[in-house]
Amino acid sequence: MTKDMPALFIGHGSPMNAVSKNEFTDSLAALGKRLPEPEAIMVISAHWLTPGTYVSCNEKPGTIHDFYGFPEELYEIEYPCPGSPDNAGSLIDSIRKVSIKCSNDWGLDHASWAILKHMYPGADIPVFEMSLDYSFNEWHPKPIQYHYEIASQLAILREKGILIIGSGNIVHNLGRIDFRNIDAEPYDWAVEFDERVKLDIVNKDHEELIRYQKINGATLAVPTLDHYLPMIYVIALQGENDPLKFIYEGFQHGSISMRCFQIG
């Protein structure tokens, strides 16, 4: 490799995007064709919360249908990609500041397969996941700075041609969601928060993104950290000369920001 692999943040939204054709899913399909082909993919998932940090080491990761009350067609989807236990093990050996453990009990949740189904429909690229450490509890997880420091050590993967994807949502409030209307008008507070985060990303103001509670609308935009943290992992990987590109901008269901961006 003469150039580091890019890293992505994908706002994945509803599992229904896996079976939908819309501007967002079209952008994912175009992205998969545009990127250099990765040796493997590691997804930092908003839907794998663990006591400590884990990577999935399965040779054949199963497709996890981690949602309820959706149409039957969603539960029939399989994404039969190979795993990447060698790369997962190499990552464990490379990280010194925190203990990362191997898990064979987790496959691919919808933060992975619902987007990869559009990006790489052939399911022929090895994929593994990294969990988010929620050691204390959902309402008082580890400080964001802790996650930022873990993420800053992951650059070695980019050097090896591994595509890192943080999969979550910058604004993610299920309590205010309009389930019936994907094109519902977004709330003012959601738009304001999303635009401020965009500005901080452009300005590489990572300190502001770590201390996001000071941004107007933060309490509503980020009621829990699970979907916000994957974005933190990606910005921590941005090198001094890495370009930034917003892949998609928009909202679904009024309270979900679908913003996606690429570094490198």
C-alpha contacts under 8 A as a table, 3 or more apart, distances in Angstrom:
res1	aa1	res2	aa2	distance
1	M	4	D	7.02
1	M	159	E	7.35
1	M	160	K	7.25
1	M	161	G	6.80
3	K	159	E	7.34
4	D	158	R	5.13
4	D	159	E	4.79
4	D	160	K	7.44
4	D	161	G	6.51
4	D	264	G	7.38
5	M	36	P	7.58
5	M	38	P	7.40
5	M	158	R	4.74
5	M	159	E	6.52
5	M	160	K	7.67
5	M	161	G	5.14
5	M	162	I	6.31
5	M	163	L	5.98
5	M	264	G	6.94
6	P	158	R	6.89
6	P	163	L	6.41
6	P	164	I	7.50
6	P	262	Q	6.69
6	P	263	I	5.58
6	P	264	G	4.39
7	A	158	R	7.50
7	A	163	L	5.91
7	A	164	I	4.94
7	A	165	I	5.98
7	A	234	V	6.52
7	A	237	L	7.57
7	A	262	Q	5.83
7	A	263	I	5.39
7	A	264	G	6.59
8	L	163	L	7.76
8	L	164	I	6.28
8	L	165	I	4.71
8	L	166	G	6.19
8	L	234	V	6.58
8	L	260	C	7.42
8	L	261	F	5.87
8	L	262	Q	4.57
8	L	263	I	6.42
9	F	165	I	5.65
9	F	166	G	4.67
9	F	167	S	5.93
9	F	168	G	7.67
9	F	230	P	7.17
9	F	231	M	5.81
9	F	234	V	6.23
9	F	260	C	5.38
9	F	261	F	5.35
9	F	262	Q	6.47
10	I	165	I	6.94
10	I	166	G	6.23
10	I	167	S	4.94
10	I	168	G	6.47
10	I	169	N	7.31
10	I	258	M	7.48
10	I	259	R	6.94
10	I	260	C	4.56
10	I	261	F	6.77
11	G	167	S	6.01
11	G	168	G	5.14
11	G	169	N	4.39
11	G	170	I	7.03
11	G	257	S	6.78
11	G	258	M	4.48
11	G	259	R	5.46
11	G	260	C	5.50
12	H	15	P	7.85
12	H	17	N	7.76
12	H	111	A	6.34
12	H	114	A	7.58
12	H	115	I	6.66
12	H	167	S	6.20
12	H	168	G	5.91
12	H	169	N	6.52
12	H	258	M	6.55
13	G	17	N	7.20
13	G	168	G	7.51
13	G	169	N	6.76
13	G	252	Q	7.39
13	G	256	I	6.54
13	G	257	S	7.67
13	G	258	M	6.41
14	S	17	N	5.86
15	P	18	A	5.76
15	P	67	F	7.92
15	P	74	L	7.72
15	P	110	H	6.47
15	P	114	A	6.38
16	M	19	V	5.63
16	M	20	S	6.22
16	M	70	F	7.90
16	M	74	L	7.32
17	N	20	S	4.78
17	N	21	K	7.39
17	N	25	T	6.79
17	N	114	A	6.74
17	N	115	I	7.88
18	A	25	T	8.00
18	A	74	L	7.59
18	A	113	W	7.88
18	A	114	A	4.50
18	A	115	I	6.67
18	A	117	K	6.89
18	A	118	H	7.51
19	V	74	L	7.19
20	S	25	T	7.10
21	K	24	F	7.87
21	K	25	T	5.76
21	K	26	D	6.67
22	N	25	T	5.38
22	N	26	D	6.01
23	E	26	D	5.09
23	E	27	S	6.17
24	F	27	S	5.14
24	F	28	L	6.57
24	F	248	Y	6.76
24	F	258	M	7.71
25	T	28	L	5.05
25	T	29	A	6.40
25	T	115	I	7.80
25	T	118	H	6.52
26	D	29	A	5.14
26	D	30	A	6.27
26	D	118	H	7.83
27	S	30	A	5.13
27	S	31	L	6.06
27	S	247	I	7.09
27	S	248	Y	6.81
28	L	31	L	4.95
28	L	32	G	6.26
28	L	115	I	7.07
28	L	118	H	5.85
28	L	119	M	5.25
29	A	32	G	5.34
29	A	33	K	6.65
29	A	118	H	5.04
29	A	119	M	4.66
29	A	120	Y	7.59
30	A	33	K	5.30
30	A	34	R	6.27
30	A	119	M	7.39
31	L	34	R	5.02
31	L	35	L	6.15
31	L	119	M	6.54
31	L	247	I	7.87
32	G	35	L	5.67
32	G	118	H	7.71
32	G	119	M	4.29
32	G	120	Y	6.09
33	K	119	M	7.41
38	P	41	I	6.74
38	P	125	I	7.48
38	P	161	G	5.52
38	P	162	I	5.47
38	P	163	L	5.76
39	E	125	I	7.13
39	E	126	P	7.45
39	E	160	K	7.67
39	E	161	G	5.42
39	E	162	I	5.43
39	E	163	L	7.65
40	A	84	S	7.03
40	A	125	I	5.82
40	A	126	P	4.84
40	A	127	V	5.81
40	A	161	G	7.25
40	A	162	I	4.91
40	A	163	L	6.34
41	I	125	I	7.20
41	I	126	P	6.25
41	I	127	V	4.71
41	I	128	F	6.39
41	I	162	I	5.47
41	I	163	L	4.68
41	I	164	I	5.96
41	I	165	I	7.39
42	M	127	V	5.82
42	M	128	F	4.98
42	M	129	E	5.29
42	M	130	M	6.91
42	M	162	I	7.01
42	M	163	L	6.22
42	M	164	I	4.94
42	M	165	I	6.20
43	V	111	A	7.98
43	V	112	S	6.32
43	V	127	V	7.54
43	V	128	F	6.44
43	V	129	E	4.68
43	V	130	M	6.13
43	V	164	I	5.95
43	V	165	I	4.70
43	V	166	G	5.81
43	V	167	S	6.72
44	I	129	E	5.79
44	I	130	M	4.77
44	I	131	S	6.13
44	I	132	L	7.37
44	I	164	I	7.54
44	I	165	I	6.12
44	I	166	G	4.71
44	I	167	S	6.07
44	I	230	P	5.97
44	I	233	Y	7.90
45	S	48	W	5.63
45	S	109	D	7.83
45	S	111	A	5.74
45	S	112	S	7.06
45	S	129	E	6.77
45	S	130	M	6.52
45	S	131	S	6.09
45	S	132	L	7.12
45	S	166	G	6.42
45	S	167	S	5.33
45	S	168	G	6.75
45	S	230	P	6.70
46	A	49	L	7.22
46	A	111	A	6.74
46	A	131	S	7.79
46	A	132	L	7.11
46	A	167	S	6.21
46	A	168	G	5.18
46	A	226	D	5.07
46	A	227	H	4.94
46	A	228	Y	7.88
46	A	229	L	7.37
46	A	230	P	6.51
47	H	109	D	6.76
47	H	110	H	7.79
47	H	111	A	6.56
47	H	131	S	7.97
47	H	226	D	7.32
48	W	109	D	7.65
48	W	130	M	7.73
48	W	131	S	4.98
48	W	132	L	6.26
49	L	131	S	5.75
49	L	132	L	4.99
49	L	133	D	6.06
49	L	134	Y	5.76
49	L	226	D	7.72
50	T	53	T	6.61
50	T	54	Y	7.48
50	T	131	S	6.39
50	T	132	L	6.14
50	T	133	D	5.20
50	T	134	Y	5.49
50	T	135	S	6.64
51	P	133	D	5.50
51	P	134	Y	5.46
51	P	135	S	4.12
51	P	136	F	7.60
52	G	99	S	7.84
52	G	100	I	7.39
52	G	101	K	7.98
52	G	132	L	7.58
52	G	133	D	4.71
52	G	134	Y	6.95
52	G	135	S	5.93
53	T	99	S	7.14
53	T	100	I	5.13
53	T	101	K	6.38
53	T	130	M	7.21
53	T	131	S	5.65
53	T	132	L	6.08
53	T	133	D	5.11
54	Y	100	I	5.37
54	Y	101	K	4.68
54	Y	102	C	5.61
54	Y	103	S	6.25
54	Y	130	M	5.72
54	Y	131	S	5.30
54	Y	132	L	7.82
55	V	88	A	6.18
55	V	100	I	7.12
55	V	101	K	6.36
55	V	102	C	5.29
55	V	103	S	5.99
55	V	128	F	6.96
55	V	129	E	5.52
55	V	130	M	4.43
55	V	131	S	6.35
56	S	85	P	7.42
56	S	88	A	6.90
56	S	102	C	5.98
56	S	103	S	4.83
56	S	104	N	5.91
56	S	105	D	7.64
56	S	106	W	6.12
56	S	107	G	6.85
56	S	128	F	5.52
56	S	129	E	5.39
56	S	130	M	6.66
57	C	83	G	6.99
57	C	84	S	6.59
57	C	85	P	4.37
57	C	86	D	7.87
57	C	88	A	5.95
57	C	89	G	7.34
57	C	102	C	5.87
57	C	103	S	5.68
57	C	104	N	5.45
57	C	128	F	6.97
58	N	61	P	5.26
58	N	83	G	5.56
58	N	84	S	7.10
58	N	85	P	6.03
58	N	103	S	7.55
58	N	104	N	5.22
58	N	105	D	7.94
58	N	106	W	7.79
58	N	107	G	7.17
58	N	128	F	7.83
59	E	82	P	6.05
59	E	83	G	4.47
59	E	84	S	6.27
59	E	85	P	6.06
60	K	80	P	7.52
60	K	81	C	7.03
60	K	82	P	5.05
60	K	83	G	5.14
60	K	107	G	7.96
61	P	80	P	7.57
61	P	81	C	7.32
61	P	82	P	6.71
61	P	83	G	5.69
61	P	106	W	7.20
61	P	107	G	4.23
61	P	108	L	6.20
61	P	128	F	7.78
62	G	79	Y	7.80
62	G	80	P	7.28
62	G	106	W	7.58
62	G	107	G	4.58
62	G	108	L	6.11
63	T	77	I	7.88
63	T	78	E	5.61
63	T	79	Y	5.98
63	T	80	P	7.39
63	T	107	G	6.00
63	T	108	L	5.18
63	T	109	D	6.40
63	T	113	W	7.41
64	I	107	G	6.31
64	I	108	L	5.62
64	I	109	D	4.71
64	I	110	H	6.84
65	H	74	L	7.82
65	H	75	Y	6.11
65	H	109	D	6.45
65	H	110	H	6.67
66	D	109	D	6.24
66	D	110	H	6.76
67	F	70	F	7.39
70	F	74	L	6.90
71	P	74	L	5.92
71	P	75	Y	7.54
72	E	75	Y	5.36
72	E	76	E	6.66
73	E	76	E	5.21
73	E	77	I	6.81
74	L	77	I	5.56
79	Y	113	W	6.19
79	Y	117	K	7.02
79	Y	123	A	6.26
80	P	123	A	6.06
81	C	123	A	4.55
81	C	124	D	5.45
81	C	125	I	6.33
81	C	126	P	6.00
81	C	127	V	6.79
82	P	123	A	7.82
82	P	124	D	6.93
82	P	125	I	6.81
82	P	126	P	4.71
82	P	127	V	6.44
83	G	126	P	4.85
83	G	127	V	4.98
83	G	128	F	5.71
84	S	87	N	5.54
84	S	88	A	6.24
84	S	126	P	5.35
84	S	127	V	5.88
84	S	128	F	5.87
85	P	88	A	4.93
85	P	89	G	5.95
85	P	128	F	7.71
86	D	89	G	5.14
86	D	90	S	6.09
87	N	90	S	4.95
87	N	91	L	6.13
88	A	91	L	5.20
88	A	92	I	6.40
88	A	102	C	7.57
88	A	128	F	7.13
89	G	92	I	5.09
89	G	93	D	6.36
89	G	102	C	7.37
90	S	93	D	5.13
90	S	94	S	6.16
91	L	94	S	5.01
91	L	95	I	6.33
91	L	154	L	8.00
91	L	157	L	7.70
92	I	95	I	5.79
92	I	99	S	7.60
92	I	100	I	5.49
92	I	101	K	6.74
92	I	102	C	7.69
93	D	96	R	7.68
95	I	98	V	6.58
95	I	99	S	7.41
95	I	100	I	7.49
95	I	153	Q	6.71
95	I	154	L	7.93
96	R	99	S	7.06
97	K	150	I	7.51
98	V	150	I	7.16
103	S	106	W	6.45
104	N	107	G	7.77
107	G	128	F	7.88
107	G	129	E	7.82
108	L	111	A	7.75
108	L	112	S	5.88
108	L	113	W	6.34
108	L	128	F	7.54
108	L	129	E	7.04
109	D	112	S	5.72
109	D	113	W	6.49
110	H	113	W	5.07
110	H	114	A	5.02
110	H	115	I	7.72
111	A	114	A	6.17
111	A	115	I	6.92
111	A	167	S	5.65
111	A	168	G	6.99
112	S	115	I	5.85
112	S	116	L	6.05
112	S	167	S	7.15
113	W	116	L	4.89
113	W	117	K	5.62
114	A	117	K	5.60
114	A	118	H	7.39
115	I	118	H	5.57
115	I	119	M	6.38
116	L	119	M	4.75
116	L	120	Y	5.33
116	L	121	P	6.81
116	L	123	A	7.78
117	K	120	Y	5.68
117	K	121	P	4.71
117	K	122	G	7.92
117	K	123	A	7.30
118	H	121	P	5.57
120	Y	123	A	5.83
120	Y	124	D	7.63
120	Y	125	I	7.74
123	A	126	P	7.99
132	L	226	D	7.60
132	L	229	L	7.89
133	D	141	P	7.54
133	D	142	K	7.13
134	Y	137	N	5.80
134	Y	138	E	6.40
134	Y	141	P	4.95
134	Y	142	K	6.41
135	S	141	P	6.23
135	S	142	K	6.79
136	F	140	H	6.14
136	F	141	P	5.20
136	F	142	K	6.83
137	N	140	H	5.39
137	N	141	P	5.42
138	E	141	P	5.84
138	E	224	T	7.12
138	E	225	L	7.95
139	W	224	T	6.55
141	P	225	L	7.87
142	K	146	Y	6.59
142	K	147	H	7.76
143	P	146	Y	5.42
143	P	147	H	7.15
144	I	147	H	5.24
144	I	148	Y	6.25
144	I	210	I	5.91
144	I	229	L	7.36
144	I	232	I	7.77
145	Q	148	Y	4.90
145	Q	149	E	6.19
145	Q	210	I	6.58
146	Y	149	E	5.35
146	Y	150	I	6.50
147	H	150	I	5.10
147	H	151	A	6.15
147	H	229	L	7.57
147	H	232	I	7.38
147	H	233	Y	6.85
148	Y	151	A	5.10
148	Y	152	S	6.23
148	Y	232	I	6.10
148	Y	233	Y	5.88
148	Y	236	A	5.79
149	E	152	S	5.20
149	E	153	Q	6.94
149	E	236	A	7.63
150	I	153	Q	5.61
150	I	154	L	7.21
150	I	233	Y	7.89
151	A	154	L	5.33
151	A	155	A	7.84
151	A	232	I	7.88
151	A	233	Y	4.88
151	A	234	V	7.32
151	A	236	A	5.78
151	A	237	L	6.57
152	S	155	A	6.50
152	S	233	Y	7.51
152	S	236	A	5.14
152	S	237	L	5.51
153	Q	156	I	7.09
154	L	157	L	5.80
154	L	158	R	7.57
154	L	237	L	7.15
155	A	158	R	5.27
155	A	159	E	6.63
155	A	237	L	6.06
156	I	159	E	5.10
156	I	160	K	6.54
157	L	160	K	5.08
157	L	161	G	6.60
157	L	162	I	5.30
157	L	163	L	7.61
157	L	164	I	7.65
158	R	161	G	5.24
158	R	162	I	5.19
158	R	163	L	6.43
158	R	164	I	7.22
159	E	162	I	7.37
164	I	234	V	7.85
165	I	234	V	7.48
166	G	230	P	4.41
166	G	231	M	5.87
166	G	233	Y	6.66
166	G	234	V	6.14
167	S	227	H	7.56
167	S	230	P	5.77
167	S	231	M	7.49
168	G	226	D	7.46
168	G	227	H	4.20
168	G	228	Y	6.26
168	G	229	L	7.51
168	G	230	P	5.79
168	G	231	M	7.11
169	N	172	H	5.73
169	N	227	H	5.03
169	N	228	Y	5.91
169	N	231	M	7.76
169	N	256	I	6.89
169	N	257	S	5.99
169	N	258	M	6.38
169	N	259	R	7.31
170	I	194	D	6.76
170	I	221	A	7.57
170	I	222	V	7.52
170	I	227	H	6.65
170	I	228	Y	5.17
170	I	231	M	7.18
170	I	256	I	7.82
170	I	257	S	5.94
170	I	258	M	7.64
170	I	259	R	7.16
171	V	190	A	6.44
171	V	193	F	7.58
171	V	194	D	6.66
171	V	221	A	4.69
171	V	222	V	6.03
171	V	227	H	7.89
171	V	228	Y	7.41
171	V	255	S	6.68
171	V	256	I	5.31
171	V	257	S	4.91
172	H	221	A	5.92
172	H	222	V	6.14
172	H	223	P	7.61
172	H	227	H	6.72
172	H	228	Y	7.98
172	H	255	S	6.18
172	H	256	I	4.86
172	H	257	S	6.75
173	N	176	R	5.79
173	N	177	I	6.48
173	N	220	L	6.64
173	N	221	A	6.04
173	N	222	V	6.82
173	N	223	P	6.56
173	N	255	S	5.59
173	N	256	I	6.55
174	L	177	I	4.99
174	L	255	S	7.20
176	R	254	G	7.72
176	R	255	S	6.23
177	I	253	H	5.66
177	I	254	G	5.96
177	I	255	S	5.33
177	I	256	I	7.52
178	D	181	N	5.79
178	D	182	I	7.39
178	D	184	A	6.75
178	D	253	H	4.87
178	D	254	G	6.12
178	D	255	S	7.64
179	F	182	I	6.97
179	F	253	H	6.02
180	R	253	H	7.57
181	N	184	A	5.26
181	N	253	H	5.62
182	I	252	Q	4.95
182	I	253	H	4.32
182	I	254	G	7.50
183	D	251	F	7.51
183	D	252	Q	5.71
183	D	253	H	5.85
183	D	254	G	7.18
184	A	252	Q	6.76
184	A	253	H	5.08
184	A	254	G	4.90
185	E	253	H	7.60
185	E	254	G	5.31
186	P	190	A	6.53
186	P	191	V	6.65
186	P	251	F	6.40
186	P	252	Q	7.61
186	P	253	H	7.31
186	P	254	G	3.85
186	P	255	S	5.94
187	Y	190	A	5.17
187	Y	191	V	6.41
187	Y	254	G	5.97
187	Y	255	S	6.48
188	D	191	V	5.23
188	D	192	E	6.12
189	W	192	E	5.10
189	W	193	F	6.09
189	W	216	N	7.36
189	W	217	G	5.12
189	W	220	L	7.55
189	W	221	A	7.41
190	A	193	F	5.29
190	A	194	D	6.07
190	A	217	G	6.89
190	A	220	L	7.69
190	A	221	A	5.92
190	A	255	S	6.31
190	A	256	I	7.90
190	A	257	S	7.56
191	V	194	D	5.14
191	V	195	E	6.06
192	E	195	E	5.28
192	E	196	R	6.20
192	E	216	N	7.30
192	E	217	G	7.26
193	F	196	R	5.18
193	F	197	V	6.21
193	F	215	I	6.69
193	F	216	N	6.32
193	F	217	G	5.83
193	F	218	A	6.67
193	F	221	A	6.85
194	D	197	V	5.19
194	D	198	K	6.18
194	D	257	S	7.01
195	E	198	K	4.94
195	E	199	L	6.27
196	R	199	L	5.08
196	R	200	D	6.30
196	R	215	I	7.43
197	V	200	D	5.06
197	V	201	I	6.14
197	V	209	L	6.83
198	K	201	I	5.10
198	K	202	V	6.22
199	L	202	V	5.10
199	L	203	N	6.14
200	D	203	N	5.01
200	D	204	K	5.85
200	D	205	D	4.93
200	D	206	H	6.97
200	D	208	E	6.86
200	D	209	L	6.75
201	I	204	K	4.96
201	I	205	D	6.30
201	I	206	H	7.17
201	I	209	L	7.84
201	I	235	I	7.49
202	V	205	D	7.78
202	V	244	L	7.41
205	D	208	E	5.62
205	D	209	L	6.72
206	H	209	L	4.97
206	H	210	I	6.11
206	H	235	I	7.32
206	H	236	A	7.84
207	E	210	I	5.08
207	E	211	R	6.19
208	E	211	R	5.02
208	E	212	Y	5.85
208	E	214	K	7.98
209	L	212	Y	4.90
209	L	232	I	7.60
210	I	232	I	7.42
211	R	214	K	6.40
212	Y	215	I	5.55
212	Y	218	A	6.66
213	Q	216	N	7.82
213	Q	218	A	5.34
213	Q	219	T	7.04
214	K	218	A	7.12
215	I	218	A	5.59
217	G	220	L	5.55
217	G	221	A	5.94
218	A	221	A	4.93
218	A	222	V	5.63
218	A	223	P	7.74
219	T	222	V	5.61
219	T	223	P	5.53
220	L	223	P	5.66
221	A	255	S	7.74
222	V	225	L	6.25
222	V	227	H	7.93
222	V	228	Y	6.88
224	T	227	H	7.45
224	T	228	Y	7.93
225	L	228	Y	5.22
225	L	229	L	5.94
226	D	229	L	5.77
226	D	230	P	7.68
227	H	230	P	6.42
227	H	231	M	7.95
228	Y	231	M	5.78
228	Y	232	I	7.05
229	L	232	I	5.03
229	L	233	Y	6.59
230	P	233	Y	5.18
230	P	234	V	6.66
231	M	234	V	5.24
231	M	235	I	6.41
232	I	235	I	5.36
232	I	236	A	6.19
233	Y	236	A	5.32
233	Y	237	L	6.76
234	V	237	L	5.28
234	V	238	Q	6.99
234	V	263	I	7.97
235	I	238	Q	5.34
238	Q	242	D	6.02
238	Q	263	I	6.27
238	Q	264	G	7.50
239	G	242	D	5.12
242	D	263	I	5.91
242	D	264	G	4.57
243	P	263	I	5.64
243	P	264	G	5.19
244	L	261	F	7.12
244	L	262	Q	5.78
244	L	263	I	4.72
244	L	264	G	6.64
245	K	261	F	5.52
245	K	262	Q	5.14
245	K	263	I	6.53
246	F	249	E	7.15
246	F	259	R	7.49
246	F	260	C	5.88
246	F	261	F	4.14
246	F	262	Q	6.30
247	I	259	R	7.57
247	I	260	C	5.25
247	I	261	F	4.99
247	I	262	Q	6.72
248	Y	258	M	7.03
248	Y	259	R	5.39
248	Y	260	C	5.05
248	Y	261	F	6.98
249	E	257	S	7.70
249	E	258	M	6.07
249	E	259	R	4.43
249	E	260	C	6.58
250	G	257	S	6.09
250	G	258	M	5.40
250	G	259	R	6.06
251	F	254	G	6.26
251	F	255	S	7.02
251	F	256	I	5.50
251	F	257	S	4.55
251	F	258	M	5.33
251	F	259	R	7.71
252	Q	255	S	6.77
252	Q	256	I	5.33
252	Q	257	S	6.61
252	Q	258	M	6.85
253	H	256	I	6.27
